[in-house]
Amino acid sequence: MTDNQRAITDDQRQRAKLIWDYHQMSHDVRPVDAAIGLGSHDLGVPAFCSELYRAGLFPTLVFTGGPNPTAPERFPRGEAVHFREHAIDLGVPAEAILLEPTARNTGQNLTFSRDVLAAAGIIPQTVLLASMPYMERRAFATARKVWPEVEVICASAPLEFDDYLKTIGDDKHVVDQLVGDLQRVIEYPKLGFAIEQEVPEDVHGAYESLIRDGFTSRLLDS
């Protein structure tokens, strides 16, 4: 597959859908002490956070993330800064938002956000982690490792896989991300970054076959 070949076959889509479903934790969204919007390239995250805030699910919202490592031009002042501005535009009061503008990975997102909350006098018992849909499981596994004392709910904008593909407009990029995040779910526990998650056989088979098909741009450096 070449870099400019952005469409995927029906078979590749079906295999990617298996991984998409696995990444989703399907947690019940309910009121929590605080929410954390994890930085990414997707403004759907602050939009989803804003929707939940307006529904009264939490009083405090942290946006976390420095420059996007793969697309720094997307949010030149950093993910958290742009997410905060977008949420304010969508009606979240500025005083309800805390900013963590330096994290460069998910472990730092959580650790630094915990510190920001503590500095504001907030020691939450329950936290909602809002992310892109395919980041839910990795966010959960990371949180259980670096912040085990807090109860974590993982959530993302309720989009079906095909709808998400249309929203992003680049099928190959999405599948690359799905594959890359699954590799991190598998490998990060060995590095001490996350707790281990069982990967079903069919999901692992889909993952390996998509790597063979060339969906490799988000794989870790070996």
Secondary structure, 3 states (H helix, E strand, C coil): CCCCCCCCCHHHHHHHHHHHHHHCCCCCCCCCCEEEEECCCCCHHHHHHHHHHHCCCCCCEEEECCCCCCCCCCCCCCHHHHHHHHHHHCCCCHHHEEEECCCCCHHHHHHHHHHHHHHCCCCCCEEEEECCHHHHHHHHHHHHHHCCCCEEEEECCCCCHHHHHHHHCCHHHHHHHHHHHHHHHHHHHHHCCCCCCCCCHHHHHHHHHHHHCCCCCCCCCC
